[in-house]
Amino acid sequence: MKKIKSNNLGIDSGSPVLFSDFQDNGDMWSGTGPREHRQWVSFSESYASIPVVQIGLSMWDMDSNTNPRMDILVENVSLQGFDVVFKTWADTRIARVRADWISFGELKDDDEWELY
């Protein structure tokens, strides 16, 4: 369990389109085998400590003639942002993906001073 020591709780969220490979015949649409899309997401404000980030799919447009295979996760969480990683494999053809995320964490106290 992550305990936040402050009353300065920050909550941020977003809904980025990760890719739209159908339009330009990109790898998620035309490729086969293991494929990965990685995208950096910045928080609107830096956290004071590493936040908790939750992610999920909010739109998944895929070919109905192949099996739906996907894995979505968060990696490299920092004070400023994180990587969204979307993976698929085999013959799955994915046209577009959008992911919704939310982060929770401690913000810097406005009364804290940094002298150096």
C-alpha positions in Angstrom: 0.0 0.0 0.0 1.2 3.5 -0.8 0.6 6.0 1.9 0.7 9.7 1.0 2.2 11.8 3.9 0.6 15.0 2.8 -2.7 16.8 2.4 -1.4 17.9 -1.0 -2.9 15.1 -3.1 -2.6 15.5 -6.8 -4.9 13.7 -9.3 -4.2 14.0 -13.0 -5.7 12.2 -16.0 -5.7 12.0 -19.7 -7.0 10.1 -22.8 -4.3 10.0 -25.5 -4.8 8.2 -28.9 -1.8 5.9 -28.9 -1.8 5.2 -32.6 -4.0 5.1 -35.7 -2.2 2.6 -37.9 -5.1 1.9 -40.3 -4.8 5.3 -41.9 -1.1 4.8 -43.0 -0.9 1.0 -43.0 1.3 1.1 -39.9 2.8 -1.9 -38.1 -0.1 -2.6 -35.7 -2.4 -2.9 -38.7 -0.2 -4.5 -41.4 2.4 -6.3 -39.3 2.5 -9.8 -37.8 4.2 -11.3 -34.8 5.2 -9.4 -31.6 4.6 -5.6 -32.0 4.9 -2.8 -29.5 3.9 0.8 -29.3 5.5 3.0 -26.6 4.4 6.6 -25.9 5.6 9.0 -23.2 2.9 10.8 -21.3 3.7 14.0 -19.2 1.8 14.9 -16.1 0.4 18.5 -16.1 2.5 19.2 -13.0 5.4 17.3 -11.4 4.7 15.2 -8.3 6.8 15.3 -5.1 7.1 11.5 -5.0 6.4 8.7 -7.6 2.7 8.6 -8.1 0.4 5.6 -8.7 -0.8 5.4 -12.3 -3.8 3.3 -13.5 -4.5 2.8 -17.2 -7.2 1.1 -19.3 -8.5 1.0 -22.9 -11.2 3.5 -23.8 -11.2 2.7 -27.5 -10.0 -0.3 -29.4 -10.7 -0.6 -33.1 -9.6 -3.8 -34.6 -10.1 -6.2 -37.6 -12.9 -8.6 -36.9 -11.2 -11.4 -38.9 -8.4 -11.9 -36.4 -8.2 -12.8 -32.8 -8.1 -9.9 -30.3 -4.8 -10.0 -28.5 -3.4 -7.1 -26.5 -1.5 -6.1 -23.4 -1.4 -2.5 -22.1 0.8 -1.4 -19.2 2.6 1.5 -17.6 6.4 1.6 -17.3 9.1 4.1 -16.2 6.8 6.1 -13.9 8.7 9.3 -12.8 7.8 12.5 -11.1 7.1 14.1 -14.5 5.3 11.3 -16.5 5.4 7.7 -17.6 5.5 5.4 -20.7 2.3 3.7 -22.0 3.2 0.4 -23.6 0.7 -1.4 -25.9 1.6 -4.8 -27.2 0.0 -7.3 -29.6 1.2 -10.4 -31.4 0.5 -13.1 -34.0 -1.9 -12.0 -36.8 -4.0 -9.5 -34.7 -4.7 -6.3 -36.7 -5.3 -3.2 -34.7 -6.5 0.0 -36.4 -6.6 2.5 -33.5 -6.2 2.6 -29.7 -7.0 5.2 -27.1 -6.1 4.7 -23.5 -7.5 6.6 -20.4 -5.2 7.0 -17.4 -5.3 8.5 -14.0 -2.5 9.3 -11.5 -2.6 9.8 -7.8 0.3 11.2 -5.8 1.8 13.7 -3.4 2.4 17.2 -4.7 5.0 19.6 -3.4 3.9 21.8 -0.6 3.8 25.5 -1.6 5.4 26.3 1.7 8.5 24.1 1.1 11.5 26.1 0.1 14.5 25.0 -1.9 17.4 27.2 -1.2 19.9 25.6 -3.6 
